[in-house]
Amino acid sequence: MDTNLNFLISIFSYAFTLHNLEEVMGMEKWSKSIPESIHTPITTAQF
């Protein structure tokens, strides 16, 4: 049981990190595609 929990925590950590890296690469481009009246564009450094 403990081994399965450790494995799941590890997988979650890697998946979360991968997800954040993906967002860092695409967030600025996506943010600029939204009209400024709805959302102020952000930069990668701000994210």
N, CA and C atoms as an extended XYZ file, in Angstrom:
141
Properties=species:S:1:pos:R:3:atomname:S:1:resname:S:1:resid:I:1 pbc="F F F"
N         0.826       -1.206        0.000 N   MET     1
C         0.000        0.000        0.000 CA  MET     1
C         0.865        1.263        0.000 C   MET     1
N         1.849        1.296        0.871 N   ASP     2
C         2.708        2.474        0.969 CA  ASP     2
C         3.481        2.708       -0.324 C   ASP     2
N         3.915        1.629       -0.972 N   THR     3
C         4.645        1.742       -2.228 CA  THR     3
C         3.757        2.322       -3.320 C   THR     3
N         2.504        1.895       -3.386 N   ASN     4
C         1.577        2.428       -4.382 CA  ASN     4
C         1.317        3.911       -4.150 C   ASN     4
N         1.192        4.319       -2.902 N   LEU     5
C         0.956        5.732       -2.590 CA  LEU     5
C         2.160        6.568       -2.993 C   LEU     5
N         3.350        6.094       -2.689 N   ASN     6
C         4.567        6.814       -3.085 CA  ASN     6
C         4.666        6.924       -4.605 C   ASN     6
N         4.308        5.855       -5.301 N   PHE     7
C         4.336        5.871       -6.760 CA  PHE     7
C         3.347        6.895       -7.305 C   PHE     7
N         2.138        6.917       -6.775 N   LEU     8
C         1.121        7.866       -7.231 CA  LEU     8
C         1.529        9.315       -6.954 C   LEU     8
N         2.118        9.547       -5.801 N   ILE     9
C         2.590       10.902       -5.474 CA  ILE     9
C         3.689       11.322       -6.444 C   ILE     9
N         4.590       10.404       -6.759 N   SER    10
C         5.667       10.704       -7.710 CA  SER    10
C         5.108       11.004       -9.095 C   SER    10
N         4.198       10.184       -9.572 N   ILE    11
C         3.595       10.398      -10.894 CA  ILE    11
C         2.860       11.725      -10.937 C   ILE    11
N         2.111       12.046       -9.871 N   PHE    12
C         1.396       13.312       -9.823 CA  PHE    12
C         2.371       14.481       -9.891 C   PHE    12
N         3.471       14.386       -9.167 N   SER    13
C         4.466       15.470       -9.160 CA  SER    13
C         5.051       15.687      -10.553 C   SER    13
N         5.399       14.606      -11.239 N   TYR    14
C         5.945       14.731      -12.593 CA  TYR    14
C         4.907       15.269      -13.571 C   TYR    14
N         3.684       14.816      -13.456 N   ALA    15
C         2.622       15.288      -14.349 CA  ALA    15
C         2.340       16.766      -14.122 C   ALA    15
N         2.322       17.183      -12.879 N   PHE    16
C         2.081       18.596      -12.560 CA  PHE    16
C         3.203       19.472      -13.103 C   PHE    16
N         4.443       19.026      -12.956 N   THR    17
C         5.589       19.766      -13.482 CA  THR    17
C         5.526       19.855      -14.999 C   THR    17
N         5.221       18.761      -15.659 N   LEU    18
C         5.101       18.748      -17.116 CA  LEU    18
C         3.992       19.694      -17.576 C   LEU    18
N         2.884       19.689      -16.888 N   HIS    19
C         1.773       20.576      -17.210 CA  HIS    19
C         2.190       22.040      -17.082 C   HIS    19
N         2.888       22.396      -16.024 N   ASN    20
C         3.327       23.776      -15.838 CA  ASN    20
C         4.341       24.191      -16.897 C   ASN    20
N         5.243       23.301      -17.266 N   LEU    21
C         6.203       23.618      -18.324 CA  LEU    21
C         5.498       23.867      -19.645 C   LEU    21
N         4.490       23.084      -19.924 N   GLU    22
C         3.697       23.272      -21.140 CA  GLU    22
C         3.041       24.654      -21.132 C   GLU    22
N         2.490       25.046      -19.998 N   GLU    23
C         1.840       26.350      -19.913 CA  GLU    23
C         2.839       27.496      -20.043 C   GLU    23
N         4.027       27.343      -19.494 N   VAL    24
C         5.046       28.388      -19.600 CA  VAL    24
C         5.371       28.649      -21.069 C   VAL    24
N         5.453       27.594      -21.855 N   MET    25
C         5.819       27.754      -23.266 CA  MET    25
C         4.701       28.384      -24.089 C   MET    25
N         3.446       28.180      -23.729 N   GLY    26
C         2.353       28.661      -24.557 CA  GLY    26
C         1.500       29.756      -23.960 C   GLY    26
N         1.724       30.109      -22.704 N   MET    27
C         0.849       31.049      -22.016 CA  MET    27
C         0.867       32.441      -22.649 C   MET    27
N         2.052       32.951      -22.975 N   GLU    28
C         2.142       34.304      -23.511 CA  GLU    28
C         1.418       34.420      -24.854 C   GLU    28
N         1.629       33.470      -25.747 N   LYS    29
C         0.965       33.488      -27.052 CA  LYS    29
C        -0.550       33.397      -26.882 C   LYS    29
N        -1.001       32.491      -26.023 N   TRP    30
C        -2.431       32.330      -25.777 CA  TRP    30
C        -3.019       33.603      -25.169 C   TRP    30
N        -2.300       34.196      -24.242 N   SER    31
C        -2.773       35.393      -23.553 CA  SER    31
C        -2.948       36.566      -24.528 C   SER    31
N        -2.066       36.657      -25.498 N   LYS    32
C        -2.154       37.750      -26.480 CA  LYS    32
C        -3.282       37.543      -27.481 C   LYS    32
N        -3.815       36.339      -27.565 N   SER    33
C        -4.887       36.065      -28.518 CA  SER    33
C        -6.261       36.482      -27.979 C   SER    33
N        -6.342       36.817      -26.716 N   ILE    34
C        -7.605       37.222      -26.090 CA  ILE    34
C        -7.708       38.745      -26.134 C   ILE    34
N        -8.850       39.301      -26.484 N   PRO    35
C        -8.993       40.759      -26.538 CA  PRO    35
C        -8.648       41.414      -25.193 C   PRO    35
N        -7.963       42.567      -25.253 N   GLU    36
C        -7.546       43.251      -24.025 CA  GLU    36
C        -8.722       43.710      -23.182 C   GLU    36
N        -9.883       43.888      -23.788 N   SER    37
C       -11.050       44.305      -23.013 CA  SER    37
C       -11.512       43.193      -22.060 C   SER    37
N       -11.124       41.962      -22.364 N   ILE    38
C       -11.503       40.824      -21.529 CA  ILE    38
C       -10.371       40.440      -20.578 C   ILE    38
N        -9.134       40.483      -21.095 N   HIS    39
C        -8.003       39.972      -20.323 CA  HIS    39
C        -6.744       40.736      -20.705 C   HIS    39
N        -6.014       41.228      -19.709 N   THR    40
C        -4.748       41.911      -19.966 CA  THR    40
C        -3.688       40.856      -20.279 C   THR    40
N        -2.981       41.012      -21.410 N   PRO    41
C        -1.960       40.021      -21.768 CA  PRO    41
C        -0.873       39.922      -20.694 C   PRO    41
N        -0.329       38.731      -20.519 N   ILE    42
C         0.749       38.516      -19.580 CA  ILE    42
C         1.970       38.007      -20.326 C   ILE    42
N         3.119       38.130      -19.693 N   THR    43
C         4.347       37.615      -20.285 CA  THR    43
C         4.735       36.320      -19.588 C   THR    43
N         5.682       35.623      -20.184 N   THR    44
C         6.158       34.385      -19.582 CA  THR    44
C         6.796       34.665      -18.222 C   THR    44
N         7.509       35.784      -18.099 N   ALA    45
C         8.144       36.130      -16.829 CA  ALA    45
C         7.094       36.352      -15.731 C   ALA    45
N         5.957       36.938      -16.075 N   GLN    46
C         4.916       37.145      -15.082 CA  GLN    46
C         4.310       35.819      -14.636 C   GLN    46
N         4.186       34.900      -15.561 N   PHE    47
C         3.607       33.611      -15.222 CA  PHE    47
C         4.537       32.866      -14.301 C   PHE    47
